[in-house]
Amino acid sequence: MSYNKVLIIIKNLRSKISTTMPKKPYESDTTTFIKSLFKKNPELREKQLKARSIWWDREQDLTERSDLEKSNVTKKPYEYY
């Protein structure tokens, strides 16, 4: 039997196995809790996005960034304590 025929047989077996064995949808307790929390409090999503914009979604000041990078002090490779 040639190598190509073996590959074809394996592919056919894999497709039969995946279609005959249904996958159980798993959802963790944490995911279930968060989904139910958002379902009970739909305004929570807006609050979440607003809080995110305070800390993460803001414009970067490139001059300040370059000043911060210049002020870094190089650390020695290994320090004895």
MONORUR-V291628 format. One record per backbone hydrogen bond with DSSP energy under -0.5 kcal/mol. NH is the residue of the N-H (numbers start at 1). CO is the residue of the C=O. E is the energy in kcal/mol with one decimal. If there is no record, write none. Layout:
# MONORUR-V291628
nh=NH co=CO e=E
nh=NH co=CO e=E
This chain:
# MONORUR-V291628
nh=6 co=2 e=-1.8
nh=7 co=3 e=-2.1
nh=8 co=4 e=-2.1
nh=9 co=5 e=-2.2
nh=10 co=6 e=-2.4
nh=11 co=7 e=-2.5
nh=12 co=8 e=-2.2
nh=13 co=9 e=-2.3
nh=14 co=10 e=-2.5
nh=15 co=11 e=-2.2
nh=16 co=12 e=-1.9
nh=17 co=13 e=-2.5
nh=18 co=14 e=-2.5
nh=19 co=15 e=-1.4
nh=20 co=16 e=-1.8
nh=21 co=17 e=-1.8
nh=22 co=20 e=-0.8
nh=25 co=23 e=-0.5
nh=26 co=24 e=-0.7
nh=32 co=28 e=-2.2
nh=33 co=29 e=-2.4
nh=34 co=30 e=-2.5
nh=35 co=31 e=-2.5
nh=36 co=32 e=-2.3
nh=37 co=33 e=-2.4
nh=38 co=34 e=-2.3
nh=39 co=35 e=-1.9
nh=40 co=36 e=-2.2
nh=41 co=37 e=-2.2
nh=44 co=41 e=-1.6
nh=45 co=42 e=-0.9
nh=46 co=42 e=-0.5
nh=47 co=43 e=-1.8
nh=48 co=44 e=-2.3
nh=49 co=45 e=-2.2
nh=50 co=46 e=-2.2
nh=51 co=47 e=-2.5
nh=52 co=48 e=-2.1
nh=53 co=49 e=-2.0
nh=54 co=50 e=-1.2
nh=55 co=51 e=-1.3
nh=56 co=52 e=-3.2
nh=57 co=52 e=-1.1
nh=58 co=56 e=-1.7
nh=62 co=60 e=-0.8
nh=65 co=61 e=-2.2
nh=66 co=62 e=-2.3
nh=67 co=63 e=-2.1
nh=68 co=64 e=-2.2
nh=69 co=65 e=-2.1
nh=70 co=66 e=-2.0
nh=71 co=67 e=-1.6
nh=72 co=69 e=-0.8
nh=74 co=72 e=-0.5
